[in-house]
Amino acid sequence: MATRHEIKCIKKTNRQSAHDRIEKIGGKNPDGQSWQIAQEEAIAGIEDGRWSFYVNRGGSPIDVIVATSALGNKYIKTRNDGEQPNNLLSLPECL
């Protein structure tokens, strides 16, 4: 069973493509400890059923899913985003 984690921040790259902009995601464990993982690790964890992620928008959880760009590259986005992962890109930068 996948453990569920809220994404509270992201670390961006300097790339212009929305699919390549997220380098890392981060949040807090129930004990208050901060965590950060690479987007590739998050994708692997979602695909193998280890983790599920969400963002909180207006008090509602929005699931994070793995998507594939037109060029065949995998990236993460929230379920209700179109092709651009805007909900994730609008999160604050991880420290």
C-alpha positions as CSV (number, residue, x, y, z in Angstrom):
1,M,0.0,0.0,0.0
2,A,1.4,3.4,-1.0
3,T,2.1,5.9,1.7
4,R,0.6,9.3,1.0
5,H,2.6,12.5,1.2
6,E,1.8,16.2,0.7
7,I,4.1,18.2,-1.5
8,K,4.7,21.6,0.0
9,C,7.6,22.9,-2.0
10,I,9.6,22.3,-5.2
11,K,13.1,23.0,-6.4
12,K,13.2,24.3,-10.0
13,T,15.8,24.0,-12.7
14,N,16.7,26.8,-15.1
15,R,15.0,25.0,-18.0
16,Q,12.1,26.7,-19.7
17,S,10.0,23.6,-20.5
18,A,7.4,23.0,-17.8
19,H,8.1,19.3,-18.1
20,D,11.8,19.8,-17.1
21,R,11.4,22.6,-14.6
22,I,10.9,20.5,-11.4
23,E,14.1,19.0,-10.1
24,K,13.0,18.1,-6.6
25,I,9.8,18.0,-4.5
26,G,9.6,18.4,-0.7
27,G,7.3,18.3,2.3
28,K,7.2,17.4,6.0
29,N,6.8,14.0,7.6
30,P,4.2,13.5,10.4
31,D,7.0,14.1,12.9
32,G,7.8,17.5,11.4
33,Q,11.0,16.4,9.7
34,S,11.5,17.9,6.2
35,W,12.1,15.8,3.2
36,Q,13.1,16.3,-0.4
37,I,13.5,13.9,-3.3
38,A,14.3,14.1,-6.9
39,Q,11.5,14.1,-9.5
40,E,12.8,10.9,-10.9
41,E,12.7,9.2,-7.5
42,A,9.1,10.5,-7.0
43,I,8.1,9.0,-10.4
44,A,9.7,5.7,-9.6
45,G,7.9,5.6,-6.2
46,I,4.5,6.4,-7.7
47,E,5.0,3.8,-10.5
48,D,6.0,1.0,-8.2
49,G,3.2,1.8,-5.7
50,R,5.5,2.9,-2.8
51,W,4.2,6.5,-2.6
52,S,1.4,8.7,-3.6
53,F,1.6,12.5,-3.5
54,Y,-0.8,15.4,-3.5
55,V,-0.9,19.1,-3.2
56,N,-3.4,21.1,-1.1
57,R,-5.3,23.7,-3.0
58,G,-8.0,25.6,-1.1
59,G,-8.3,22.9,1.5
60,S,-8.7,20.1,-1.1
61,P,-6.1,17.5,-1.9
62,I,-5.3,17.2,-5.6
63,D,-3.5,14.0,-6.6
64,V,-0.1,14.1,-8.3
65,I,0.3,11.7,-11.2
66,V,3.0,10.7,-13.7
67,A,2.5,12.0,-17.2
68,T,4.5,11.7,-20.4
69,S,5.4,14.7,-22.6
70,A,5.1,14.7,-26.4
71,L,8.8,13.9,-26.5
72,G,8.3,10.8,-24.3
73,N,9.8,12.2,-21.1
74,K,8.1,11.4,-17.8
75,Y,7.2,14.2,-15.3
76,I,4.8,14.8,-12.5
77,K,1.8,17.0,-12.5
78,T,-1.5,17.3,-10.6
79,R,-4.5,15.4,-11.9
80,N,-6.5,18.4,-12.8
81,D,-3.7,20.3,-14.6
82,G,-3.6,20.3,-18.4
83,E,-0.3,19.6,-20.0
84,Q,1.5,22.2,-17.9
85,P,2.2,21.2,-14.2
86,N,1.1,24.6,-12.9
87,N,-0.2,23.5,-9.5
88,L,3.3,22.1,-8.7
89,L,5.2,25.0,-10.4
90,S,3.2,27.5,-8.3
91,L,4.5,26.0,-5.0
92,P,7.2,27.8,-3.1
93,E,10.9,26.9,-3.5
94,C,12.2,24.4,-1.1
95,L,14.9,25.8,1.2
